[in-house]
Amino acid sequence: MLSYISTLLIPDLNPIELVWGLMKTKVEKRKPSTIEELKEAITSAWDELPIKDIQEFINHLVNYLPLLVEYEGKYPKKTA
């Protein structure tokens, strides 16, 4: 049985959400304890993002786009 959820609720369809997830992991590893350390951690995480990873996030969409067309803009979600 399939039900439908809004594509807005699917981070996989928005590459920037995948980038934020990667950045969050990098920032958390630095364990900033002040606002300045947090700013530095965020800036470093952004500057260190490999273009290859960003390109892979964008290419990941190729797997989802045919489903969006097939299901007329709704993303199928399997239910029990």
Residue pairs with C-beta under 8 A, 6 or more apart in sequence:
1 78
1 79
2 76
2 77
2 78
2 79
3 76
3 77
3 79
4 71
4 74
4 75
4 76
4 77
5 74
5 75
5 77
6 74
6 75
7 13
7 68
7 73
7 74
7 75
10 64
10 75
11 17
11 18
11 21
12 18
12 60
12 61
12 64
13 61
13 64
13 68
13 75
15 54
15 57
15 58
15 60
15 61
18 57
18 60
19 49
19 53
19 54
19 57
22 45
22 49
22 53
23 42
23 45
23 46
23 49
26 41
26 44
26 45
26 48
27 38
27 41
27 42
27 45
30 37
30 41
30 44
32 38
32 40
32 41
64 75
67 75
67 76
68 74
68 75
